[in-house]
Amino acid sequence: MIAESSLIITAAEGNSELFNTMSALNKSVVLPREVILVCVGERIDIPMFLDFDLKLLPFPVPSEPFPLAKARNLGAAVSSTDHLIFLDANCIPSLDFIQKMSVYARHYKGFLMAKPLYLMEPVDMDANLARLHRKSRPLPGLPSFENRSVVKSDRHDLFLSMAFAVEKSQFEKTGGFNGALEGCGPYCHDLALRAKNENIPLYNTDAEVFQQTRTYQIPALDEFDDIIANSWNFYKTWGFWPMAEYLSDFEAMGLIKWSPTDNSPIEVMRRPGTRDYENCRELVLPFA
């Protein structure tokens, strides 16, 4: 069966988790009308036979940071259906993910977030659903469904764009992803707040995706510049600070002068040095 939906994935060359995602999509009980793979940088070759229409959309990268927002907006702009489904390249969709999100998007007009389950260790392309459930755990703080499939939410701070569905017209009404928040930034929260301003509701659904693990640096010194710039850009729009935990870490290290009550740009006292990086921890985590 084919759902009249456009699935948008953004990835860069060398993203090995993407192949697990594509393999899972091949097994879906319902396939999207089209899968738009926005290739950031070099063209991405998919070494497998696909049962769905895959459109490769090139997106050259002149420089860092990774232009996730602009790349996703481009995918939405070229889509040929009225219903969009966004999926991170490292998220393995459940067999009925496309089916559920396509049905829910037609009955509930708004932003519909999937149910993220975080894998605690790497998996391969042949992992079945039962194994994925055994190796994963849910995101803390999400509502209990209590035998319901869709629950309306007012927790815009918990909206995650790793997997969600929305009508194309509603996505365009919000202006799409904020291109000023590229790299490590609060683009999910920003998008949810702009949806709220347009009176577009937010829902949590039981459509499951499994986010694959990756290595994170704690504190996030590798994202230092993005976090500083994006935090201020977000504050200028919404009047409160995002990513406060990251900023608190930087302040405690003497890297910045900042307080949650500040209403001015973050003052950088010094940039991270070799010793700072040496004292960081490299952890394999199921979430950012």
KOLVO-643813 format. One record per residue (C-alpha): residue number from 1; x, y, z. Coordinates in nm, 4 decimals. Layout:
// KOLVO-643813
+-----+----------+----------+----------+
| num |        u |        v |        w |
+-----+----------+----------+----------+
| NUM |        X |        Y |        Z |
...
+-----+----------+----------+----------+
//
This chain:
// KOLVO-643813
+-----+----------+----------+----------+
| num |        u |        v |        w |
+-----+----------+----------+----------+
|   1 |   0.0000 |   0.0000 |   0.0000 |
|   2 |   0.1042 |   0.3578 |  -0.0675 |
|   3 |   0.0276 |   0.6541 |   0.1601 |
|   4 |  -0.0099 |   0.9975 |   0.0036 |
|   5 |   0.2731 |   1.1365 |   0.2128 |
|   6 |   0.6236 |   1.2648 |   0.1475 |
|   7 |   0.8953 |   1.1341 |   0.3772 |
|   8 |   1.1888 |   1.3742 |   0.4166 |
|   9 |   1.5287 |   1.2558 |   0.5411 |
|  10 |   1.8438 |   1.4661 |   0.5604 |
|  11 |   2.1823 |   1.2958 |   0.5700 |
|  12 |   2.5502 |   1.3390 |   0.4909 |
|  13 |   2.7889 |   1.0954 |   0.3278 |
|  14 |   2.9292 |   0.8434 |   0.5725 |
|  15 |   2.6125 |   0.8188 |   0.7822 |
|  16 |   2.6136 |   0.4418 |   0.8366 |
|  17 |   2.2954 |   0.4534 |   1.0457 |
|  18 |   2.1067 |   0.5679 |   0.7353 |
|  19 |   2.1245 |   0.2177 |   0.5883 |
|  20 |   1.9434 |   0.0745 |   0.8926 |
|  21 |   1.6752 |   0.3390 |   0.8425 |
|  22 |   1.6354 |   0.2596 |   0.4725 |
|  23 |   1.6261 |  -0.1139 |   0.5402 |
|  24 |   1.3464 |  -0.0642 |   0.7930 |
|  25 |   1.1505 |   0.1533 |   0.5504 |
|  26 |   1.1703 |  -0.1273 |   0.2957 |
|  27 |   0.9819 |  -0.3486 |   0.5407 |
|  28 |   0.7044 |  -0.0978 |   0.6138 |
|  29 |   0.3480 |  -0.2245 |   0.5857 |
|  30 |   0.2637 |   0.1039 |   0.4105 |
|  31 |   0.5116 |   0.3009 |   0.2012 |
|  32 |   0.5130 |   0.6776 |   0.1427 |
|  33 |   0.4382 |   0.8169 |  -0.2010 |
|  34 |   0.7961 |   0.9444 |  -0.2111 |
|  35 |   1.1083 |   0.9489 |   0.0012 |
|  36 |   1.3132 |   1.2658 |  -0.0396 |
|  37 |   1.6724 |   1.2160 |   0.0725 |
|  38 |   1.8456 |   1.5519 |   0.1006 |
|  39 |   2.2141 |   1.4744 |   0.0468 |
|  40 |   2.4195 |   1.7300 |   0.2375 |
|  41 |   2.7596 |   1.7573 |   0.0721 |
|  42 |   2.8442 |   1.4613 |  -0.1496 |
|  43 |   2.5896 |   1.2380 |  -0.3209 |
|  44 |   2.4880 |   0.9392 |  -0.1079 |
|  45 |   2.4741 |   0.5931 |  -0.2642 |
|  46 |   2.2280 |   0.3469 |  -0.1106 |
|  47 |   2.3651 |  -0.0062 |  -0.1640 |
|  48 |   2.0333 |  -0.1884 |  -0.1528 |
|  49 |   1.7189 |  -0.2416 |  -0.3575 |
|  50 |   1.4393 |  -0.0103 |  -0.2456 |
|  51 |   1.0663 |  -0.0744 |  -0.2759 |
|  52 |   0.9806 |   0.2950 |  -0.2738 |
|  53 |   1.0394 |   0.6000 |  -0.4905 |
|  54 |   1.3635 |   0.7597 |  -0.3684 |
|  55 |   1.4452 |   1.1124 |  -0.4794 |
|  56 |   1.8039 |   1.2224 |  -0.4160 |
|  57 |   1.8192 |   1.5968 |  -0.3634 |
|  58 |   2.1699 |   1.7490 |  -0.3550 |
|  59 |   2.2471 |   2.0209 |  -0.1020 |
|  60 |   2.6025 |   2.1570 |  -0.1315 |
|  61 |   2.7659 |   2.2625 |   0.1931 |
|  62 |   2.9901 |   2.5700 |   0.1679 |
|  63 |   3.0975 |   2.5462 |   0.5325 |
|  64 |   3.0054 |   2.4253 |   0.8775 |
|  65 |   2.7777 |   2.3997 |   1.0703 |
|  66 |   2.5560 |   2.1228 |   0.9334 |
|  67 |   2.2624 |   2.3010 |   0.7628 |
|  68 |   1.9858 |   2.0748 |   0.8912 |
|  69 |   1.7159 |   2.3432 |   0.8976 |
|  70 |   1.7772 |   2.4686 |   0.5437 |
|  71 |   1.8124 |   2.1152 |   0.4068 |
|  72 |   1.4838 |   2.0046 |   0.5628 |
|  73 |   1.3077 |   2.3143 |   0.4336 |
|  74 |   1.4357 |   2.2360 |   0.0849 |
|  75 |   1.2997 |   1.8826 |   0.1069 |
|  76 |   0.9600 |   2.0158 |   0.2106 |
|  77 |   0.9583 |   2.2727 |  -0.0706 |
|  78 |   1.0076 |   2.0113 |  -0.3463 |
|  79 |   0.7650 |   1.7548 |  -0.2000 |
|  80 |   0.4718 |   1.6587 |  -0.4212 |
|  81 |   0.2109 |   1.5670 |  -0.1582 |
|  82 |   0.0131 |   1.7666 |   0.0974 |
|  83 |   0.1375 |   1.5652 |   0.3944 |
|  84 |   0.4962 |   1.5738 |   0.5191 |
|  85 |   0.6734 |   1.3254 |   0.7426 |
|  86 |   1.0189 |   1.4195 |   0.8714 |
|  87 |   1.2547 |   1.1477 |   0.9899 |
|  88 |   1.6112 |   1.1758 |   1.1179 |
|  89 |   1.8620 |   0.9669 |   0.9265 |
|  90 |   1.9564 |   0.7760 |   1.2414 |
|  91 |   1.5980 |   0.6852 |   1.3405 |
|  92 |   1.4731 |   0.3360 |   1.2575 |
|  93 |   1.0983 |   0.3505 |   1.1868 |
|  94 |   0.8690 |   0.0775 |   1.3161 |
|  95 |   0.6858 |  -0.1299 |   1.0566 |
|  96 |   0.3659 |   0.0731 |   1.0944 |
|  97 |   0.5285 |   0.4150 |   1.1415 |
|  98 |   0.4378 |   0.5480 |   0.7941 |
|  99 |   0.0900 |   0.3997 |   0.8147 |
| 100 |   0.0129 |   0.5535 |   1.1526 |
| 101 |   0.1610 |   0.8945 |   1.0827 |
| 102 |  -0.0222 |   0.9204 |   0.7503 |
| 103 |  -0.3568 |   0.8295 |   0.9084 |
| 104 |  -0.3094 |   1.0547 |   1.2114 |
| 105 |  -0.2088 |   1.3503 |   0.9944 |
| 106 |  -0.5429 |   1.3318 |   0.8177 |
| 107 |  -0.7491 |   1.3176 |   1.1344 |
| 108 |  -0.5534 |   1.5581 |   1.3566 |
| 109 |  -0.4525 |   1.8882 |   1.2040 |
| 110 |  -0.1275 |   1.9879 |   1.3672 |
| 111 |   0.2262 |   1.8796 |   1.4439 |
| 112 |   0.2245 |   1.5085 |   1.5274 |
| 113 |   0.5356 |   1.3831 |   1.7034 |
| 114 |   0.6293 |   1.0167 |   1.6927 |
| 115 |   0.7117 |   0.8160 |   2.0044 |
| 116 |   1.0933 |   0.8061 |   2.0297 |
| 117 |   1.2590 |   0.5000 |   2.1785 |
| 118 |   1.6321 |   0.5237 |   2.2401 |
| 119 |   1.8520 |   0.2277 |   2.1557 |
| 120 |   2.1072 |   0.1553 |   2.4267 |
| 121 |   2.3540 |  -0.0172 |   2.1938 |
| 122 |   2.4198 |  -0.0390 |   1.8192 |
| 123 |   2.2038 |  -0.2680 |   1.6058 |
| 124 |   2.2302 |  -0.4023 |   1.2519 |
| 125 |   1.9954 |  -0.3832 |   0.9554 |
| 126 |   1.8437 |  -0.7253 |   1.0312 |
| 127 |   1.7263 |  -0.6380 |   1.3827 |
| 128 |   1.3580 |  -0.7224 |   1.4280 |
| 129 |   1.1022 |  -0.5175 |   1.6183 |
| 130 |   1.1100 |  -0.7358 |   1.9293 |
| 131 |   1.4876 |  -0.7005 |   1.9532 |
| 132 |   1.4675 |  -0.3235 |   1.9076 |
| 133 |   1.2180 |  -0.2992 |   2.1937 |
| 134 |   1.4407 |  -0.5072 |   2.4223 |
| 135 |   1.7391 |  -0.2817 |   2.3529 |
| 136 |   1.5599 |   0.0519 |   2.3899 |
| 137 |   1.3933 |   0.2757 |   2.6439 |
| 138 |   1.1427 |   0.5605 |   2.6038 |
| 139 |   1.2111 |   0.9298 |   2.6381 |
| 140 |   1.1402 |   1.0429 |   2.9971 |
| 141 |   0.8652 |   1.2983 |   3.0424 |
| 142 |   0.6370 |   1.2030 |   2.7554 |
| 143 |   0.2683 |   1.1524 |   2.8380 |
| 144 |   0.1078 |   0.8169 |   2.9042 |
| 145 |  -0.1210 |   0.7155 |   2.6212 |
| 146 |  -0.3568 |   0.5066 |   2.8374 |
| 147 |  -0.4957 |   0.3074 |   2.5443 |
| 148 |  -0.5069 |   0.6169 |   2.3248 |
| 149 |  -0.3090 |   0.6548 |   2.0038 |
| 150 |  -0.2844 |   1.0343 |   1.9957 |
| 151 |  -0.2606 |   1.2758 |   2.2908 |
| 152 |  -0.2734 |   1.6542 |   2.2640 |
| 153 |   0.0224 |   1.8250 |   2.4318 |
| 154 |   0.1067 |   2.1722 |   2.5586 |
| 155 |   0.4703 |   2.0790 |   2.6309 |
| 156 |   0.6290 |   2.2571 |   2.3366 |
| 157 |   0.9653 |   2.2282 |   2.5110 |
| 158 |   0.9446 |   1.8499 |   2.4667 |
| 159 |   0.8769 |   1.8572 |   2.0939 |
| 160 |   1.1444 |   1.6654 |   1.9034 |
| 161 |   1.1731 |   1.6936 |   1.5284 |
| 162 |   1.3485 |   1.3586 |   1.4824 |
| 163 |   1.0185 |   1.2107 |   1.3606 |
| 164 |   0.6977 |   1.4049 |   1.3071 |
| 165 |   0.4190 |   1.4634 |   1.0578 |
| 166 |   0.2405 |   1.7812 |   0.9550 |
| 167 |   0.0356 |   1.9168 |   0.6674 |
| 168 |   0.2521 |   2.1005 |   0.4185 |
| 169 |   0.0380 |   2.4145 |   0.4440 |
| 170 |   0.0755 |   2.4239 |   0.8227 |
| 171 |   0.4510 |   2.3699 |   0.8017 |
| 172 |   0.4756 |   2.6597 |   0.5573 |
| 173 |   0.2566 |   2.8764 |   0.7825 |
| 174 |   0.5173 |   2.8525 |   1.0586 |
| 175 |   0.7955 |   2.9468 |   0.8176 |
| 176 |   0.9543 |   2.6041 |   0.8473 |
| 177 |   1.2747 |   2.5349 |   1.0357 |
| 178 |   1.4717 |   2.8392 |   1.1474 |
| 179 |   1.7837 |   2.8641 |   0.9317 |
| 180 |   1.9438 |   3.0938 |   1.1904 |
| 181 |   1.9698 |   2.7999 |   1.4318 |
| 182 |   2.1997 |   2.5707 |   1.2374 |
| 183 |   2.4296 |   2.3188 |   1.3994 |
| 184 |   2.3592 |   2.2330 |   1.7632 |
| 185 |   2.0598 |   2.4474 |   1.8438 |
| 186 |   1.7044 |   2.4604 |   1.9816 |
| 187 |   1.5393 |   2.4369 |   1.6394 |
| 188 |   1.2812 |   2.1844 |   1.7653 |
| 189 |   1.1641 |   2.4138 |   2.0457 |
| 190 |   1.1687 |   2.7133 |   1.8107 |
| 191 |   0.9496 |   2.5373 |   1.5534 |
| 192 |   0.7034 |   2.4230 |   1.8193 |
| 193 |   0.6731 |   2.7748 |   1.9613 |
| 194 |   0.6077 |   2.9228 |   1.6162 |
| 195 |   0.3408 |   2.6576 |   1.5627 |
| 196 |   0.1871 |   2.7642 |   1.8943 |
| 197 |   0.1881 |   3.1279 |   1.7804 |
| 198 |  -0.0068 |   3.0211 |   1.4711 |
| 199 |  -0.2551 |   2.8258 |   1.6848 |
| 200 |  -0.1395 |   2.4971 |   1.5339 |
| 201 |  -0.1785 |   2.2218 |   1.7957 |
| 202 |   0.0887 |   1.9757 |   1.8999 |
| 203 |   0.0230 |   1.6045 |   1.9510 |
| 204 |   0.2155 |   1.3038 |   2.0773 |
| 205 |   0.1453 |   0.9766 |   1.8980 |
| 206 |   0.2179 |   0.6079 |   1.9504 |
| 207 |   0.3975 |   0.5735 |   1.6145 |
| 208 |   0.7376 |   0.4407 |   1.7191 |
| 209 |   1.0875 |   0.5188 |   1.5974 |
| 210 |   1.4144 |   0.3927 |   1.7405 |
| 211 |   1.6967 |   0.6447 |   1.7621 |
| 212 |   2.0375 |   0.4864 |   1.7127 |
| 213 |   2.3249 |   0.5598 |   1.9471 |
| 214 |   2.6076 |   0.8036 |   1.8844 |
| 215 |   2.9024 |   0.9434 |   2.0768 |
| 216 |   2.8590 |   1.2735 |   2.2596 |
| 217 |   3.1163 |   1.4977 |   2.4214 |
| 218 |   3.0350 |   1.6046 |   2.7771 |
| 219 |   3.0525 |   1.9050 |   2.8206 |
| 220 |   2.9667 |   1.9799 |   2.4575 |
| 221 |   3.2810 |   2.1759 |   2.3716 |
| 222 |   3.2718 |   2.0499 |   2.0143 |
| 223 |   2.9481 |   2.2482 |   1.9735 |
| 224 |   3.0688 |   2.5558 |   2.1664 |
| 225 |   3.0300 |   2.8177 |   1.8919 |
| 226 |   2.6907 |   2.6884 |   1.7752 |
| 227 |   2.5505 |   2.6769 |   2.1286 |
| 228 |   2.6621 |   3.0332 |   2.2081 |
| 229 |   2.5267 |   3.1807 |   1.8836 |
| 230 |   2.2019 |   2.9828 |   1.8765 |
| 231 |   2.1215 |   3.0460 |   2.2411 |
| 232 |   2.1360 |   3.4218 |   2.1866 |
| 233 |   1.9394 |   3.4042 |   1.8613 |
| 234 |   1.6692 |   3.2029 |   2.0374 |
| 235 |   1.6649 |   3.4401 |   2.3363 |
| 236 |   1.6190 |   3.7432 |   2.1103 |
| 237 |   1.3051 |   3.5847 |   1.9654 |
| 238 |   1.1449 |   3.4180 |   2.2670 |
| 239 |   1.2805 |   3.6034 |   2.5707 |
| 240 |   1.4211 |   3.3045 |   2.7593 |
| 241 |   1.7366 |   3.0979 |   2.7358 |
| 242 |   1.7450 |   2.7533 |   2.5757 |
| 243 |   2.0122 |   2.4870 |   2.6398 |
| 244 |   2.0683 |   2.6245 |   2.9905 |
| 245 |   2.2462 |   2.3057 |   3.0987 |
| 246 |   2.5109 |   2.3527 |   2.8288 |
| 247 |   2.5526 |   2.7206 |   2.9118 |
| 248 |   2.5846 |   2.6416 |   3.2828 |
| 249 |   2.8633 |   2.3936 |   3.2046 |
| 250 |   3.0498 |   2.6556 |   3.0016 |
| 251 |   3.0027 |   2.9177 |   3.2735 |
| 252 |   3.1319 |   2.6808 |   3.5424 |
| 253 |   3.4444 |   2.6184 |   3.3320 |
| 254 |   3.5105 |   2.9921 |   3.3056 |
| 255 |   3.4507 |   2.9911 |   2.9301 |
| 256 |   3.1637 |   3.2386 |   2.9338 |
| 257 |   3.0007 |   3.4996 |   3.1523 |
| 258 |   2.6314 |   3.4149 |   3.1649 |
| 259 |   2.3362 |   3.3875 |   3.3996 |
| 260 |   1.9791 |   3.2656 |   3.3349 |
| 261 |   1.8610 |   3.6172 |   3.4248 |
| 262 |   2.0811 |   3.7874 |   3.1647 |
| 263 |   1.9144 |   3.9783 |   2.8818 |
| 264 |   2.2283 |   4.0578 |   2.6819 |
| 265 |   2.4602 |   3.8566 |   2.4543 |
| 266 |   2.6758 |   3.5899 |   2.6149 |
| 267 |   3.0253 |   3.7159 |   2.6886 |
| 268 |   3.2959 |   3.4678 |   2.5854 |
| 269 |   3.5784 |   3.4880 |   2.8406 |
| 270 |   3.8035 |   3.2408 |   2.6633 |
| 271 |   3.7773 |   2.9645 |   2.4081 |
| 272 |   3.8075 |   2.5956 |   2.5045 |
| 273 |   4.1708 |   2.4871 |   2.5213 |
| 274 |   4.3542 |   2.1574 |   2.4982 |
| 275 |   4.3169 |   2.0838 |   2.8688 |
| 276 |   3.9428 |   2.1516 |   2.8545 |
| 277 |   3.9036 |   1.8967 |   2.5769 |
| 278 |   4.1208 |   1.6456 |   2.7624 |
| 279 |   3.8918 |   1.6710 |   3.0637 |
| 280 |   3.5798 |   1.6023 |   2.8568 |
| 281 |   3.4096 |   1.2660 |   2.8596 |
| 282 |   3.3226 |   1.0833 |   2.5390 |
| 283 |   3.0027 |   0.8905 |   2.6054 |
| 284 |   2.7910 |   0.6716 |   2.3820 |
| 285 |   2.4432 |   0.7956 |   2.4615 |
| 286 |   2.1006 |   0.7231 |   2.3171 |
| 287 |   2.0072 |   1.0904 |   2.3187 |
| 288 |   2.1572 |   1.4376 |   2.2999 |
+-----+----------+----------+----------+
//
